[in-house]
Amino acid sequence: MAESMQGLKRTHRCTEVSEENLGQTVTVMGWVAKSRNKGGIIFTDLRDRSGILQIIFEQGEGEEFVDAANFEKACTLRSEFVIAVAGKVVKRGGAANEALKTGTIEIRANTLRILSEALTPPFPVEADCRTKEEIRLKYRYLDLRRPDIQHNIIMRSEVVQRIRNFLSEEGFL
């Protein structure tokens, strides 16, 4: 039951959101890395190519809460669902996560759109996973989402760009 992106525009990538955005309403999109339902509140780690950002779904009234329909959708989130979330950037209520660039902030969602649902992946989409190469190659589209593989692709792109710039500056065609 994928929803349309019509009318949506991403305002930030996950790690572009910072303490400078406190109190602002932002729209982020990406893959669900993890989702934890703690009763009346759902914590979701949203991942895109830049990194991870924590999203909170709490049912209630006001701009820092989601309505019942969006809360029900948030209850169905699983790993690798593609979602779009709009919400207010707030200081993290619990302890800060120093391992993340966005470890001191979170987004209190007020809107959720599930852009694409996903089956449970055959291996965890995380750095340094110990999965057989045969399975990783079969599901290459998932393997390319892993942070260590993305780092390699970005590094390769930067090296090629610098080589091209150098050759162009030297007059090569």
C-alpha positions in Angstrom: 0.0 0.0 0.0 2.6 2.5 -1.2 1.6 6.2 -0.9 2.3 9.0 -3.4 5.1 11.5 -3.0 3.0 14.2 -4.6 3.3 17.4 -2.6 6.4 16.2 -0.7 9.8 17.8 -0.9 12.7 16.7 1.2 14.1 19.6 3.2 17.1 17.8 4.6 19.1 14.5 4.4 19.3 12.7 7.7 22.6 14.0 8.9 22.0 17.5 7.6 19.5 18.0 10.4 21.4 19.5 13.4 20.9 21.5 16.6 20.7 24.6 14.4 17.3 23.3 13.2 15.8 22.9 16.7 12.2 23.9 16.7 11.9 23.8 12.9 9.7 21.5 10.9 11.6 19.3 8.5 10.9 16.6 5.9 13.2 13.6 5.6 13.0 10.5 3.5 14.9 7.2 3.7 14.9 3.6 4.7 13.8 2.3 8.0 16.9 0.8 9.7 15.1 -0.2 12.9 11.7 0.4 14.5 11.0 -0.2 18.2 7.4 0.0 19.6 7.4 0.8 23.3 3.7 0.9 23.8 2.4 4.5 23.2 5.6 5.6 21.6 7.5 4.3 18.6 11.2 4.9 18.0 12.4 4.6 14.4 15.9 4.9 13.0 15.7 6.4 9.5 18.7 5.9 7.2 19.7 7.5 4.0 23.1 7.8 2.3 24.2 10.4 4.7 23.6 8.5 7.9 20.9 7.8 10.6 18.4 10.0 12.4 15.9 9.0 15.1 12.2 9.6 14.6 9.6 9.5 17.3 6.0 8.7 16.7 3.7 9.5 19.7 -0.1 9.6 19.4 -1.7 12.8 20.7 -2.9 16.3 19.8 -0.6 19.1 18.6 2.2 19.5 16.1 4.7 17.3 18.0 2.3 14.3 17.8 0.8 12.0 15.1 -2.9 11.3 14.7 -4.3 7.8 15.1 -4.1 6.9 11.4 -0.4 7.9 11.2 0.4 6.1 14.5 -1.2 2.9 13.1 1.0 3.2 10.0 4.0 3.7 12.2 3.2 0.5 14.0 3.5 -1.5 10.7 7.1 -0.2 9.9 9.7 -2.8 9.4 13.3 -2.8 8.2 13.9 -1.4 4.7 10.5 0.2 4.3 10.9 3.5 2.4 9.2 6.4 4.2 8.8 10.1 4.3 8.4 11.9 7.6 7.6 15.5 8.5 8.1 16.7 12.0 9.6 19.1 14.5 13.3 18.8 15.4 13.7 18.6 19.2 16.5 17.9 21.6 16.8 14.2 22.4 14.9 13.4 25.6 17.1 10.5 26.8 20.9 10.2 26.8 22.7 11.5 23.7 24.1 8.9 21.3 27.7 10.0 20.7 28.2 7.4 18.0 25.8 9.3 15.7 26.3 12.7 14.1 22.6 13.3 14.9 22.9 11.7 18.4 21.7 14.8 20.3 18.5 15.5 18.4 15.4 13.6 17.1 12.4 14.4 15.0 8.9 14.2 16.7 6.9 13.2 13.7 3.5 14.6 12.8 3.1 13.1 9.3 4.2 9.7 7.9 4.0 8.4 4.4 5.0 4.9 3.5 6.5 5.2 0.0 7.3 1.5 -0.4 7.0 -1.5 1.7 9.6 -4.2 1.9 10.0 -7.9 2.7 12.4 -8.8 5.5 15.8 -8.6 3.9 17.9 -11.8 3.5 20.8 -10.2 5.5 21.2 -7.2 7.7 21.9 -3.9 5.8 24.6 -2.7 8.0 28.4 -2.2 7.9 30.6 -5.3 8.4 27.9 -7.9 8.1 29.2 -11.4 7.7 27.1 -12.6 4.8 28.2 -15.0 2.1 29.3 -13.2 -1.0 26.9 -15.3 -3.1 23.9 -13.9 -1.2 25.3 -10.4 -1.3 25.7 -10.6 -5.1 22.2 -12.1 -5.6 20.8 -9.1 -3.6 23.2 -6.5 -4.9 20.6 -3.7 -4.6 20.5 -4.3 -0.9 24.3 -4.7 -0.6 24.7 -1.2 -2.2 22.8 0.3 0.8 25.5 -0.8 3.3 27.5 2.1 4.7 30.9 0.5 4.0 30.0 -0.2 0.3 28.6 3.4 0.0 31.9 4.8 1.4 33.8 2.8 -1.3 31.5 4.1 -4.1 31.8 7.7 -2.9 35.6 7.4 -2.6 35.8 6.0 -6.1 33.7 8.8 -7.5 35.9 11.5 -5.8 39.1 9.9 -7.1 37.8 9.7 -10.7 36.5 13.4 -10.4 39.9 14.6 -9.3 41.7 12.7 -12.1 39.3 14.1 -14.7 39.8 17.7 -13.3 43.6 17.3 -13.4 43.6 16.0 -17.0 41.2 18.7 -18.1 43.4 21.4 -16.5 46.4 19.9 -18.3 44.6 20.3 -21.7 43.8 16.6 -22.3 40.7 15.8 -24.4 
